[in-house]
């Protein structure tokens, strides 16, 4: 929020300032090596190598996230599987609690940065990963109803196309 306020003080347009802050936050996520910089990246690679099933891999990553950074004591979360979807209902979020003490401008910053990372991070976690959310604490709802799933390739995209004269390539 301090960076956002500094950008606003420098007369940077509101929407562009939010975009810049979001880009900086995302770059921090991408560059993050976890709590233990040597071990955490190795753990992620080992999980990927030992878990061939994309849904199982997604489950491992989500459960890992609930330990850090989205764990107790600040977060109140229910995690469960429903069909081919992992569900995480968040009833208490300390980052939201921090932002809600300010005004609507700061809440907009929170919604457009922190609350939107889930969509991109899911695609970053696992190939075909998708995310949905109908309700959000930052929109005044009682829960963030987060849903993760793997978008399967259609049979058309998996069909191998045979072209005359190119079968031997």
Secondary structure, 3 states (H helix, E strand, C coil): CHHHHHHHHCCCCHHHHHHHHHHHHHHHHHHCCCCCCCHHHHHHHHHHHHCCCHHHHHHHHHHHHHHCCCCCCCCEEEEEEECCEEEEEEEECHHHHHHCCCCHHHHHHHHHCHHHHHHHHHHHHCCCEEEEECCCHHHCCCCEEEEEEECCCCHHHHCCCCCCCCCCC
